[in-house]
Amino acid sequence: MLDPGQDFALPYLSKEEEDVIARGIALFHGQRFTGSLDTEQGALYVLMTGKWKKTARFVERIHSGPVGDAQNFIT
C-alpha cells in the first residue's frame, strides 16, 4: 500500500446514524488523500485500471418513466 512507485485507492465509506455507506473510491498520492470518485466514476476507474476483466455491464436510466419499464433503461 505504501509502495513509492504507485498511488493507491481504497473504498470511500461514511457513517449515517448506524449504517455504513459506500460512497465510492478514495484516491491517494503518496500517503495523502487527494480526492474521491463517486460510485459511478469508481466503477469506470476500476474498469480502466484493468482490475476487472475486459468487460463490464452497466445499466443507465435514459427516461424518467416507471422503474419497471425496461424501455427507460439502456445496458
N, C-alpha and C positions, 0 to 999 in steps of 0.2 A: 504494500500500500504506500509506503514512503520511498519507493524507488525514485531516484532523482531523474531518471530518463523518461518518465511517463506520468502525465497528470491522471487523476482518477475521478470517478463519480460514485456516489452512494445513493441509496434510496433517501428521498426527502420526506420525512414524516412530521406530522404535527399532532397535537393532542387537543381534542374538542370534548370537554367535560370528561367522560370516562372512556371515550373512544380514541383510538389511534387511527389517523387518516393518512393514506399515501398521497402525497401532493405531487410527486414527480421524481426528478433526479437532482441531487445537489452536486455541483461541479466544483472542483478544487484545482488550484495551481500551486504546486509545492504542498505546503501544509495549510494554505489559506483558502477559505471558502470564497469563491468568486462569483457565484450566481446559481440559478436553478432553472430547470426546464419543467413545464407542466407535464401532465401525463401524456398528452398527445405528442408534444415535442420530444418527450423522453422515449416514446416508442420508436420514433423516427431516428433518434440518436443511436439507440441500441441496434437498430437495423443497419444503419450506415457504418457503425464500427465493426460489423461482422460478428457480433456476439450471438445473433440469431443465425439461422441457416440462410440460404439465399433468397427466401421468400417469406412474406408475412401477409396476413389478411387484415384489412381494415374495413370497418363499416362506418359510413358517414351519413348523417341525415341531410337530405338535399331539399326537402319540402316540409312545411310545418303542419302537415296533416296528421291523422291519427298514428300512434306508435305501431299499432297492429297492421298497418297498411304497408306492405313491402315496397310499393312504388314510391314511398317517401324516403327511401334509403338507397345508397349505392355501395357495392362491395368492391 
